[in-house]
């Protein structure tokens, strides 16, 4: 779970670029966690977590280049599978 995901901080918001169309968000680590939210991305599309507003973009999304250029890479916050 959560393999092939890269985390970036863009304008103080977390953006995840995912190689997979199926993503799961649990809010990350520590006290900021929330119940798992499963989302399906459309091809080259995006979706936002309803709990923590983290934005997931499928690789190839129109904003991917901007995120990679402007975003601050974060260490992968891998949820325990
Ligand atoms: Zn979330």
PDB file of the backbone (N, CA, C, O) and the ligand in Angstrom, with CONECT records:
HET     ZN  A 101       1
ATOM      1  N   UNK A   1       0.852  -1.209   0.000  1.00  0.00           N
ATOM      2  CA  UNK A   1       0.000   0.000   0.000  1.00  0.00           C
ATOM      3  C   UNK A   1       0.878   1.247   0.000  1.00  0.00           C
ATOM      4  O   UNK A   1       1.924   1.302   0.647  1.00  0.00           O
ATOM      5  N   UNK A   2       0.432   2.207  -0.721  1.00  0.00           N
ATOM      6  CA  UNK A   2       1.113   3.489  -0.768  1.00  0.00           C
ATOM      7  C   UNK A   2       2.516   3.407  -1.372  1.00  0.00           C
ATOM      8  O   UNK A   2       3.379   4.234  -1.079  1.00  0.00           O
ATOM      9  N   UNK A   3       2.722   2.428  -2.192  1.00  0.00           N
ATOM     10  CA  UNK A   3       3.990   2.426  -2.901  1.00  0.00           C
ATOM     11  C   UNK A   3       3.845   3.302  -4.135  1.00  0.00           C
ATOM     12  O   UNK A   3       2.746   3.501  -4.652  1.00  0.00           O
ATOM     13  N   UNK A   4       4.975   3.819  -4.595  1.00  0.00           N
ATOM     14  CA  UNK A   4       4.933   4.643  -5.782  1.00  0.00           C
ATOM     15  C   UNK A   4       4.280   5.982  -5.554  1.00  0.00           C
ATOM     16  O   UNK A   4       3.672   6.553  -6.459  1.00  0.00           O
ATOM     17  N   UNK A   5       4.409   6.486  -4.324  1.00  0.00           N
ATOM     18  CA  UNK A   5       3.858   7.805  -4.038  1.00  0.00           C
ATOM     19  C   UNK A   5       4.982   8.745  -3.617  1.00  0.00           C
ATOM     20  O   UNK A   5       5.886   8.369  -2.871  1.00  0.00           O
ATOM     21  N   UNK A   6       4.903   9.967  -4.111  1.00  0.00           N
ATOM     22  CA  UNK A   6       5.873  10.984  -3.734  1.00  0.00           C
ATOM     23  C   UNK A   6       5.124  12.150  -3.103  1.00  0.00           C
ATOM     24  O   UNK A   6       4.110  12.610  -3.627  1.00  0.00           O
ATOM     25  N   UNK A   7       5.631  12.613  -1.988  1.00  0.00           N
ATOM     26  CA  UNK A   7       4.966  13.672  -1.230  1.00  0.00           C
ATOM     27  C   UNK A   7       5.688  14.998  -1.430  1.00  0.00           C
ATOM     28  O   UNK A   7       6.917  15.070  -1.385  1.00  0.00           O
ATOM     29  N   UNK A   8       4.909  16.029  -1.650  1.00  0.00           N
ATOM     30  CA  UNK A   8       5.469  17.363  -1.807  1.00  0.00           C
ATOM     31  C   UNK A   8       4.651  18.343  -0.969  1.00  0.00           C
ATOM     32  O   UNK A   8       3.476  18.117  -0.681  1.00  0.00           O
ATOM     33  N   UNK A   9       5.298  19.419  -0.595  1.00  0.00           N
ATOM     34  CA  UNK A   9       4.615  20.495   0.093  1.00  0.00           C
ATOM     35  C   UNK A   9       4.552  21.681  -0.873  1.00  0.00           C
ATOM     36  O   UNK A   9       5.575  22.237  -1.274  1.00  0.00           O
ATOM     37  N   UNK A  10       3.326  22.046  -1.232  1.00  0.00           N
ATOM     38  CA  UNK A  10       3.126  23.144  -2.179  1.00  0.00           C
ATOM     39  C   UNK A  10       2.227  24.172  -1.505  1.00  0.00           C
ATOM     40  O   UNK A  10       1.076  23.884  -1.175  1.00  0.00           O
ATOM     41  N   UNK A  11       2.756  25.356  -1.306  1.00  0.00           N
ATOM     42  CA  UNK A  11       1.986  26.390  -0.614  1.00  0.00           C
ATOM     43  C   UNK A  11       1.417  25.866   0.709  1.00  0.00           C
ATOM     44  O   UNK A  11       0.253  26.094   1.039  1.00  0.00           O
ATOM     45  N   UNK A  12       2.262  25.168   1.446  1.00  0.00           N
ATOM     46  CA  UNK A  12       1.901  24.642   2.762  1.00  0.00           C
ATOM     47  C   UNK A  12       0.820  23.573   2.712  1.00  0.00           C
ATOM     48  O   UNK A  12       0.222  23.240   3.735  1.00  0.00           O
ATOM     49  N   UNK A  13       0.572  23.041   1.535  1.00  0.00           N
ATOM     50  CA  UNK A  13      -0.388  21.944   1.457  1.00  0.00           C
ATOM     51  C   UNK A  13       0.288  20.711   0.880  1.00  0.00           C
ATOM     52  O   UNK A  13       1.145  20.799   0.000  1.00  0.00           O
ATOM     53  N   UNK A  14      -0.113  19.582   1.390  1.00  0.00           N
ATOM     54  CA  UNK A  14       0.505  18.345   0.931  1.00  0.00           C
ATOM     55  C   UNK A  14      -0.100  17.899  -0.393  1.00  0.00           C
ATOM     56  O   UNK A  14      -1.319  17.850  -0.558  1.00  0.00           O
ATOM     57  N   UNK A  15       0.767  17.581  -1.312  1.00  0.00           N
ATOM     58  CA  UNK A  15       0.346  17.055  -2.600  1.00  0.00           C
ATOM     59  C   UNK A  15       1.096  15.752  -2.823  1.00  0.00           C
ATOM     60  O   UNK A  15       2.313  15.683  -2.653  1.00  0.00           O
ATOM     61  N   UNK A  16       0.365  14.741  -3.197  1.00  0.00           N
ATOM     62  CA  UNK A  16       0.954  13.430  -3.428  1.00  0.00           C
ATOM     63  C   UNK A  16       0.845  13.103  -4.903  1.00  0.00           C
ATOM     64  O   UNK A  16      -0.233  13.165  -5.493  1.00  0.00           O
ATOM     65  N   UNK A  17       1.974  12.757  -5.485  1.00  0.00           N
ATOM     66  CA  UNK A  17       1.955  12.252  -6.856  1.00  0.00           C
ATOM     67  C   UNK A  17       2.006  10.740  -6.779  1.00  0.00           C
ATOM     68  O   UNK A  17       2.951  10.161  -6.244  1.00  0.00           O
ATOM     69  N   UNK A  18       0.984  10.113  -7.316  1.00  0.00           N
ATOM     70  CA  UNK A  18       0.841   8.670  -7.192  1.00  0.00           C
ATOM     71  C   UNK A  18       0.960   7.994  -8.554  1.00  0.00           C
ATOM     72  O   UNK A  18       0.402   8.454  -9.550  1.00  0.00           O
ATOM     73  N   UNK A  19       1.695   6.902  -8.567  1.00  0.00           N
ATOM     74  CA  UNK A  19       1.779   6.108  -9.797  1.00  0.00           C
ATOM     75  C   UNK A  19       0.562   5.209  -9.940  1.00  0.00           C
ATOM     76  O   UNK A  19       0.330   4.621 -10.996  1.00  0.00           O
ATOM     77  N   UNK A  20      -0.198   5.110  -8.885  1.00  0.00           N
ATOM     78  CA  UNK A  20      -1.310   4.160  -8.830  1.00  0.00           C
ATOM     79  C   UNK A  20      -2.626   4.927  -8.854  1.00  0.00           C
ATOM     80  O   UNK A  20      -2.710   6.043  -8.342  1.00  0.00           O
ATOM     81  N   UNK A  21      -3.633   4.336  -9.439  1.00  0.00           N
ATOM     82  CA  UNK A  21      -4.942   4.988  -9.480  1.00  0.00           C
ATOM     83  C   UNK A  21      -5.713   4.799  -8.177  1.00  0.00           C
ATOM     84  O   UNK A  21      -6.700   5.493  -7.929  1.00  0.00           O
ATOM     85  N   UNK A  22      -5.266   3.867  -7.353  1.00  0.00           N
ATOM     86  CA  UNK A  22      -5.972   3.612  -6.102  1.00  0.00           C
ATOM     87  C   UNK A  22      -5.106   4.089  -4.947  1.00  0.00           C
ATOM     88  O   UNK A  22      -3.986   3.614  -4.761  1.00  0.00           O
ATOM     89  N   UNK A  23      -5.621   5.014  -4.187  1.00  0.00           N
ATOM     90  CA  UNK A  23      -4.832   5.572  -3.096  1.00  0.00           C
ATOM     91  C   UNK A  23      -5.629   5.487  -1.798  1.00  0.00           C
ATOM     92  O   UNK A  23      -6.857   5.396  -1.788  1.00  0.00           O
ATOM     93  N   UNK A  24      -4.876   5.520  -0.716  1.00  0.00           N
ATOM     94  CA  UNK A  24      -5.472   5.474   0.605  1.00  0.00           C
ATOM     95  C   UNK A  24      -4.809   6.550   1.436  1.00  0.00           C
ATOM     96  O   UNK A  24      -3.583   6.662   1.447  1.00  0.00           O
ATOM     97  N   UNK A  25      -5.601   7.336   2.126  1.00  0.00           N
ATOM     98  CA  UNK A  25      -5.046   8.383   2.979  1.00  0.00           C
ATOM     99  C   UNK A  25      -5.523   8.148   4.405  1.00  0.00           C
ATOM    100  O   UNK A  25      -6.708   7.920   4.650  1.00  0.00           O
ATOM    101  N   UNK A  26      -4.589   8.207   5.331  1.00  0.00           N
ATOM    102  CA  UNK A  26      -4.976   8.122   6.738  1.00  0.00           C
ATOM    103  C   UNK A  26      -4.499   9.350   7.506  1.00  0.00           C
ATOM    104  O   UNK A  26      -4.455   9.358   8.736  1.00  0.00           O
ATOM    105  N   UNK A  27      -4.147  10.378   6.754  1.00  0.00           N
ATOM    106  CA  UNK A  27      -3.764  11.634   7.384  1.00  0.00           C
ATOM    107  C   UNK A  27      -2.312  11.710   7.796  1.00  0.00           C
ATOM    108  O   UNK A  27      -1.870  12.729   8.326  1.00  0.00           O
ATOM    109  N   UNK A  28      -1.559  10.641   7.559  1.00  0.00           N
ATOM    110  CA  UNK A  28      -0.156  10.684   7.909  1.00  0.00           C
ATOM    111  C   UNK A  28       0.100  10.184   9.309  1.00  0.00           C
ATOM    112  O   UNK A  28      -0.592   9.299   9.811  1.00  0.00           O
ATOM    113  N   UNK A  29       1.075  10.749   9.910  1.00  0.00           N
ATOM    114  CA  UNK A  29       1.541  10.201  11.184  1.00  0.00           C
ATOM    115  C   UNK A  29       1.013  10.988  12.369  1.00  0.00           C
ATOM    116  O   UNK A  29       0.541  12.117  12.234  1.00  0.00           O
ATOM    117  N   UNK A  30       1.106  10.374  13.508  1.00  0.00           N
ATOM    118  CA  UNK A  30       0.844  11.058  14.774  1.00  0.00           C
ATOM    119  C   UNK A  30      -0.595  11.470  14.952  1.00  0.00           C
ATOM    120  O   UNK A  30      -1.512  10.792  14.488  1.00  0.00           O
ATOM    121  N   UNK A  31      -0.788  12.578  15.622  1.00  0.00           N
ATOM    122  CA  UNK A  31      -2.122  13.013  16.019  1.00  0.00           C
ATOM    123  C   UNK A  31      -2.938  13.516  14.832  1.00  0.00           C
ATOM    124  O   UNK A  31      -4.141  13.748  14.956  1.00  0.00           O
ATOM    125  N   UNK A  32      -2.293  13.684  13.693  1.00  0.00           N
ATOM    126  CA  UNK A  32      -3.013  14.222  12.543  1.00  0.00           C
ATOM    127  C   UNK A  32      -3.747  13.141  11.764  1.00  0.00           C
ATOM    128  O   UNK A  32      -4.403  13.431  10.764  1.00  0.00           O
ATOM    129  N   UNK A  33      -3.642  11.912  12.212  1.00  0.00           N
ATOM    130  CA  UNK A  33      -4.258  10.824  11.472  1.00  0.00           C
ATOM    131  C   UNK A  33      -5.778  10.884  11.503  1.00  0.00           C
ATOM    132  O   UNK A  33      -6.377  11.566  12.335  1.00  0.00           O
ATOM    133  N   UNK A  34      -6.380  10.157  10.579  1.00  0.00           N
ATOM    134  CA  UNK A  34      -7.841  10.085  10.511  1.00  0.00           C
ATOM    135  C   UNK A  34      -8.208   8.714   9.966  1.00  0.00           C
ATOM    136  O   UNK A  34      -7.335   7.994   9.481  1.00  0.00           O
ATOM    137  N   UNK A  35      -9.486   8.335  10.034  1.00  0.00           N
ATOM    138  CA  UNK A  35      -9.868   7.037   9.460  1.00  0.00           C
ATOM    139  C   UNK A  35      -9.466   6.953   8.004  1.00  0.00           C
ATOM    140  O   UNK A  35      -9.472   7.950   7.282  1.00  0.00           O
ATOM    141  N   UNK A  36      -9.122   5.769   7.588  1.00  0.00           N
ATOM    142  CA  UNK A  36      -8.637   5.618   6.213  1.00  0.00           C
ATOM    143  C   UNK A  36      -9.702   6.001   5.200  1.00  0.00           C
ATOM    144  O   UNK A  36     -10.868   5.616   5.292  1.00  0.00           O
ATOM    145  N   UNK A  37      -9.247   6.767   4.241  1.00  0.00           N
ATOM    146  CA  UNK A  37     -10.101   7.202   3.143  1.00  0.00           C
ATOM    147  C   UNK A  37      -9.509   6.623   1.864  1.00  0.00           C
ATOM    148  O   UNK A  37      -8.362   6.893   1.508  1.00  0.00           O
ATOM    149  N   UNK A  38     -10.318   5.824   1.187  1.00  0.00           N
ATOM    150  CA  UNK A  38      -9.853   5.229  -0.066  1.00  0.00           C
ATOM    151  C   UNK A  38     -10.409   6.035  -1.227  1.00  0.00           C
ATOM    152  O   UNK A  38     -11.586   6.396  -1.252  1.00  0.00           O
ATOM    153  N   UNK A  39      -9.552   6.305  -2.170  1.00  0.00           N
ATOM    154  CA  UNK A  39      -9.962   7.115  -3.315  1.00  0.00           C
ATOM    155  C   UNK A  39      -9.474   6.469  -4.604  1.00  0.00           C
ATOM    156  O   UNK A  39      -8.441   5.800  -4.638  1.00  0.00           O
ATOM    157  N   UNK A  40     -10.223   6.682  -5.631  1.00  0.00           N
ATOM    158  CA  UNK A  40      -9.816   6.255  -6.962  1.00  0.00           C
ATOM    159  C   UNK A  40      -9.572   7.495  -7.799  1.00  0.00           C
ATOM    160  O   UNK A  40     -10.420   8.384  -7.887  1.00  0.00           O
ATOM    161  N   UNK A  41      -8.412   7.538  -8.405  1.00  0.00           N
ATOM    162  CA  UNK A  41      -8.089   8.672  -9.269  1.00  0.00           C
ATOM    163  C   UNK A  41      -8.471   8.329 -10.698  1.00  0.00           C
ATOM    164  O   UNK A  41      -8.379   7.178 -11.122  1.00  0.00           O
ATOM    165  N   UNK A  42      -8.896   9.331 -11.422  1.00  0.00           N
ATOM    166  CA  UNK A  42      -9.048   9.108 -12.851  1.00  0.00           C
ATOM    167  C   UNK A  42      -7.665   9.192 -13.480  1.00  0.00           C
ATOM    168  O   UNK A  42      -6.746   9.777 -12.907  1.00  0.00           O
ATOM    169  N   UNK A  43      -7.531   8.623 -14.623  1.00  0.00           N
ATOM    170  CA  UNK A  43      -6.237   8.629 -15.314  1.00  0.00           C
ATOM    171  C   UNK A  43      -5.783  10.080 -15.522  1.00  0.00           C
ATOM    172  O   UNK A  43      -6.476  10.885 -16.143  1.00  0.00           O
ATOM    173  N   UNK A  44      -4.605  10.382 -14.986  1.00  0.00           N
ATOM    174  CA  UNK A  44      -4.019  11.721 -15.052  1.00  0.00           C
ATOM    175  C   UNK A  44      -4.902  12.762 -14.337  1.00  0.00           C
ATOM    176  O   UNK A  44      -4.784  13.963 -14.582  1.00  0.00           O
ATOM    177  N   UNK A  45      -5.764  12.292 -13.473  1.00  0.00           N
ATOM    178  CA  UNK A  45      -6.632  13.199 -12.726  1.00  0.00           C
ATOM    179  C   UNK A  45      -6.176  13.325 -11.287  1.00  0.00           C
ATOM    180  O   UNK A  45      -5.068  12.932 -10.921  1.00  0.00           O
ATOM    181  N   UNK A  46      -7.059  13.883 -10.488  1.00  0.00           N
ATOM    182  CA  UNK A  46      -6.711  14.094  -9.099  1.00  0.00           C
ATOM    183  C   UNK A  46      -7.920  13.957  -8.199  1.00  0.00           C
ATOM    184  O   UNK A  46      -9.060  13.935  -8.662  1.00  0.00           O
ATOM    185  N   UNK A  47      -7.655  13.863  -6.904  1.00  0.00           N
ATOM    186  CA  UNK A  47      -8.715  13.762  -5.925  1.00  0.00           C
ATOM    187  C   UNK A  47      -8.180  14.322  -4.611  1.00  0.00           C
ATOM    188  O   UNK A  47      -6.976  14.311  -4.354  1.00  0.00           O
ATOM    189  N   UNK A  48      -9.093  14.806  -3.798  1.00  0.00           N
ATOM    190  CA  UNK A  48      -8.675  15.423  -2.550  1.00  0.00           C
ATOM    191  C   UNK A  48      -9.282  14.631  -1.396  1.00  0.00           C
ATOM    192  O   UNK A  48     -10.454  14.254  -1.430  1.00  0.00           O
ATOM    193  N   UNK A  49      -8.472  14.389  -0.386  1.00  0.00           N
ATOM    194  CA  UNK A  49      -8.961  13.648   0.773  1.00  0.00           C
ATOM    195  C   UNK A  49     -10.007  14.487   1.511  1.00  0.00           C
ATOM    196  O   UNK A  49      -9.782  15.659   1.816  1.00  0.00           O
ATOM    197  N   UNK A  50     -11.151  13.864   1.791  1.00  0.00           N
ATOM    198  CA  UNK A  50     -12.230  14.571   2.459  1.00  0.00           C
ATOM    199  C   UNK A  50     -11.928  14.896   3.907  1.00  0.00           C
ATOM    200  O   UNK A  50     -12.575  15.766   4.491  1.00  0.00           O
ATOM    201  N   UNK A  51     -10.955  14.215   4.501  1.00  0.00           N
ATOM    202  CA  UNK A  51     -10.625  14.456   5.900  1.00  0.00           C
ATOM    203  C   UNK A  51      -9.574  15.548   6.066  1.00  0.00           C
ATOM    204  O   UNK A  51      -9.756  16.494   6.831  1.00  0.00           O
ATOM    205  N   UNK A  52      -8.475  15.400   5.337  1.00  0.00           N
ATOM    206  CA  UNK A  52      -7.339  16.282   5.603  1.00  0.00           C
ATOM    207  C   UNK A  52      -6.977  17.153   4.405  1.00  0.00           C
ATOM    208  O   UNK A  52      -6.000  17.899   4.461  1.00  0.00           O
ATOM    209  N   UNK A  53      -7.742  17.072   3.333  1.00  0.00           N
ATOM    210  CA  UNK A  53      -7.541  17.932   2.168  1.00  0.00           C
ATOM    211  C   UNK A  53      -6.235  17.677   1.439  1.00  0.00           C
ATOM    212  O   UNK A  53      -5.850  18.449   0.561  1.00  0.00           O
ATOM    213  N   UNK A  54      -5.561  16.612   1.792  1.00  0.00           N
ATOM    214  CA  UNK A  54      -4.359  16.269   1.041  1.00  0.00           C
ATOM    215  C   UNK A  54      -4.767  15.972  -0.401  1.00  0.00           C
ATOM    216  O   UNK A  54      -5.760  15.290  -0.656  1.00  0.00           O
ATOM    217  N   UNK A  55      -3.993  16.492  -1.316  1.00  0.00           N
ATOM    218  CA  UNK A  55      -4.332  16.359  -2.731  1.00  0.00           C
ATOM    219  C   UNK A  55      -3.519  15.234  -3.362  1.00  0.00           C
ATOM    220  O   UNK A  55      -2.295  15.181  -3.241  1.00  0.00           O
ATOM    221  N   UNK A  56      -4.222  14.352  -4.028  1.00  0.00           N
ATOM    222  CA  UNK A  56      -3.560  13.246  -4.723  1.00  0.00           C
ATOM    223  C   UNK A  56      -3.674  13.477  -6.222  1.00  0.00           C
ATOM    224  O   UNK A  56      -4.760  13.711  -6.751  1.00  0.00           O
ATOM    225  N   UNK A  57      -2.543  13.410  -6.887  1.00  0.00           N
ATOM    226  CA  UNK A  57      -2.525  13.559  -8.341  1.00  0.00           C
ATOM    227  C   UNK A  57      -1.978  12.285  -8.958  1.00  0.00           C
ATOM    228  O   UNK A  57      -0.949  11.769  -8.524  1.00  0.00           O
ATOM    229  N   UNK A  58      -2.656  11.789  -9.954  1.00  0.00           N
ATOM    230  CA  UNK A  58      -2.095  10.664 -10.690  1.00  0.00           C
ATOM    231  C   UNK A  58      -0.914  11.160 -11.518  1.00  0.00           C
ATOM    232  O   UNK A  58      -0.952  12.253 -12.084  1.00  0.00           O
ATOM    233  N   UNK A  59       0.119  10.353 -11.578  1.00  0.00           N
ATOM    234  CA  UNK A  59       1.275  10.729 -12.389  1.00  0.00           C
ATOM    235  C   UNK A  59       0.820  11.032 -13.807  1.00  0.00           C
ATOM    236  O   UNK A  59       0.029  10.290 -14.390  1.00  0.00           O
ATOM    237  N   UNK A  60       1.327  12.128 -14.354  1.00  0.00           N
ATOM    238  CA  UNK A  60       0.904  12.546 -15.678  1.00  0.00           C
ATOM    239  C   UNK A  60      -0.135  13.656 -15.636  1.00  0.00           C
ATOM    240  O   UNK A  60      -0.530  14.200 -16.667  1.00  0.00           O
ATOM    241  N   UNK A  61      -0.570  13.982 -14.416  1.00  0.00           N
ATOM    242  CA  UNK A  61      -1.509  15.092 -14.245  1.00  0.00           C
ATOM    243  C   UNK A  61      -0.888  16.386 -14.786  1.00  0.00           C
ATOM    244  O   UNK A  61       0.331  16.561 -14.778  1.00  0.00           O
ATOM    245  N   UNK A  62      -1.748  17.273 -15.247  1.00  0.00           N
ATOM    246  CA  UNK A  62      -1.263  18.527 -15.836  1.00  0.00           C
ATOM    247  C   UNK A  62      -0.429  19.349 -14.852  1.00  0.00           C
ATOM    248  O   UNK A  62       0.433  20.124 -15.267  1.00  0.00           O
ATOM    249  N   UNK A  63      -0.679  19.184 -13.553  1.00  0.00           N
ATOM    250  CA  UNK A  63       0.048  19.971 -12.553  1.00  0.00           C
ATOM    251  C   UNK A  63       1.309  19.281 -12.036  1.00  0.00           C
ATOM    252  O   UNK A  63       2.011  19.826 -11.184  1.00  0.00           O
ATOM    253  N   UNK A  64       1.592  18.102 -12.541  1.00  0.00           N
ATOM    254  CA  UNK A  64       2.718  17.363 -11.979  1.00  0.00           C
ATOM    255  C   UNK A  64       4.034  18.134 -12.101  1.00  0.00           C
ATOM    256  O   UNK A  64       4.811  18.194 -11.149  1.00  0.00           O
ATOM    257  N   UNK A  65       4.277  18.711 -13.253  1.00  0.00           N
ATOM    258  CA  UNK A  65       5.539  19.420 -13.455  1.00  0.00           C
ATOM    259  C   UNK A  65       5.646  20.614 -12.506  1.00  0.00           C
ATOM    260  O   UNK A  65       6.716  20.901 -11.968  1.00  0.00           O
ATOM    261  N   UNK A  66       4.525  21.301 -12.309  1.00  0.00           N
ATOM    262  CA  UNK A  66       4.525  22.444 -11.393  1.00  0.00           C
ATOM    263  C   UNK A  66       4.821  21.984  -9.972  1.00  0.00           C
ATOM    264  O   UNK A  66       5.601  22.610  -9.255  1.00  0.00           O
ATOM    265  N   UNK A  67       4.194  20.892  -9.577  1.00  0.00           N
ATOM    266  CA  UNK A  67       4.409  20.377  -8.218  1.00  0.00           C
ATOM    267  C   UNK A  67       5.877  20.004  -8.032  1.00  0.00           C
ATOM    268  O   UNK A  67       6.474  20.312  -7.001  1.00  0.00           O
ATOM    269  N   UNK A  68       6.444  19.353  -9.011  1.00  0.00           N
ATOM    270  CA  UNK A  68       7.840  18.924  -8.888  1.00  0.00           C
ATOM    271  C   UNK A  68       8.793  20.120  -8.872  1.00  0.00           C
ATOM    272  O   UNK A  68       9.832  20.085  -8.213  1.00  0.00           O
ATOM    273  N   UNK A  69       8.439  21.156  -9.587  1.00  0.00           N
ATOM    274  CA  UNK A  69       9.318  22.318  -9.650  1.00  0.00           C
ATOM    275  C   UNK A  69       9.162  23.211  -8.435  1.00  0.00           C
ATOM    276  O   UNK A  69      10.145  23.714  -7.890  1.00  0.00           O
ATOM    277  N   UNK A  70       7.924  23.406  -8.014  1.00  0.00           N
ATOM    278  CA  UNK A  70       7.619  24.375  -6.974  1.00  0.00           C
ATOM    279  C   UNK A  70       7.549  23.737  -5.590  1.00  0.00           C
ATOM    280  O   UNK A  70       7.829  24.386  -4.583  1.00  0.00           O
ATOM    281  N   UNK A  71       7.180  22.482  -5.553  1.00  0.00           N
ATOM    282  CA  UNK A  71       6.963  21.804  -4.279  1.00  0.00           C
ATOM    283  C   UNK A  71       8.255  21.458  -3.565  1.00  0.00           C
ATOM    284  O   UNK A  71       9.316  21.336  -4.177  1.00  0.00           O
ATOM    285  N   UNK A  72       8.138  21.302  -2.259  1.00  0.00           N
ATOM    286  CA  UNK A  72       9.259  20.857  -1.432  1.00  0.00           C
ATOM    287  C   UNK A  72       9.071  19.356  -1.197  1.00  0.00           C
ATOM    288  O   UNK A  72       8.076  18.935  -0.607  1.00  0.00           O
ATOM    289  N   UNK A  73      10.023  18.562  -1.660  1.00  0.00           N
ATOM    290  CA  UNK A  73       9.852  17.115  -1.467  1.00  0.00           C
ATOM    291  C   UNK A  73       9.853  16.757   0.020  1.00  0.00           C
ATOM    292  O   UNK A  73      10.674  17.251   0.792  1.00  0.00           O
ATOM    293  N   UNK A  74       8.931  15.901   0.395  1.00  0.00           N
ATOM    294  CA  UNK A  74       8.861  15.430   1.777  1.00  0.00           C
ATOM    295  C   UNK A  74       9.269  13.967   1.814  1.00  0.00           C
ATOM    296  O   UNK A  74       9.066  13.226   0.853  1.00  0.00           O
ATOM    297  N   UNK A  75       9.845  13.565   2.932  1.00  0.00           N
ATOM    298  CA  UNK A  75      10.096  12.123   3.063  1.00  0.00           C
ATOM    299  C   UNK A  75       8.775  11.383   2.991  1.00  0.00           C
ATOM    300  O   UNK A  75       7.774  11.845   3.538  1.00  0.00           O
ATOM    301  N   UNK A  76       8.762  10.271   2.340  1.00  0.00           N
ATOM    302  CA  UNK A  76       7.512   9.534   2.191  1.00  0.00           C
ATOM    303  C   UNK A  76       6.928   9.168   3.545  1.00  0.00           C
ATOM    304  O   UNK A  76       7.594   8.577   4.394  1.00  0.00           O
ATOM    305  N   UNK A  77       5.698   9.526   3.717  1.00  0.00           N
ATOM    306  CA  UNK A  77       4.982   9.186   4.931  1.00  0.00           C
ATOM    307  C   UNK A  77       4.175   7.940   4.609  1.00  0.00           C
ATOM    308  O   UNK A  77       3.039   8.023   4.142  1.00  0.00           O
ATOM    309  N   UNK A  78       4.763   6.814   4.858  1.00  0.00           N
ATOM    310  CA  UNK A  78       4.132   5.578   4.443  1.00  0.00           C
ATOM    311  C   UNK A  78       3.253   5.054   5.572  1.00  0.00           C
ATOM    312  O   UNK A  78       3.710   4.816   6.691  1.00  0.00           O
ATOM    313  N   UNK A  79       2.007   4.887   5.247  1.00  0.00           N
ATOM    314  CA  UNK A  79       1.078   4.351   6.235  1.00  0.00           C
ATOM    315  C   UNK A  79       1.343   2.865   6.442  1.00  0.00           C
ATOM    316  O   UNK A  79       1.691   2.144   5.507  1.00  0.00           O
ATOM    317  N   UNK A  80       1.178   2.438   7.639  1.00  0.00           N
ATOM    318  CA  UNK A  80       1.321   1.013   7.931  1.00  0.00           C
ATOM    319  C   UNK A  80       0.223   0.257   7.179  1.00  0.00           C
ATOM    320  O   UNK A  80      -0.963   0.559   7.311  1.00  0.00           O
ATOM    321  N   UNK A  81       0.638  -0.710   6.404  1.00  0.00           N
ATOM    322  CA  UNK A  81      -0.337  -1.449   5.602  1.00  0.00           C
ATOM    323  C   UNK A  81      -1.098  -2.440   6.476  1.00  0.00           C
ATOM    324  O   UNK A  81      -1.967  -3.159   5.982  1.00  0.00           O
TER     325      UNK A  81
HETATM  326 ZN    ZN A 101      -6.344  12.451   4.442  1.00  0.00          ZN
END
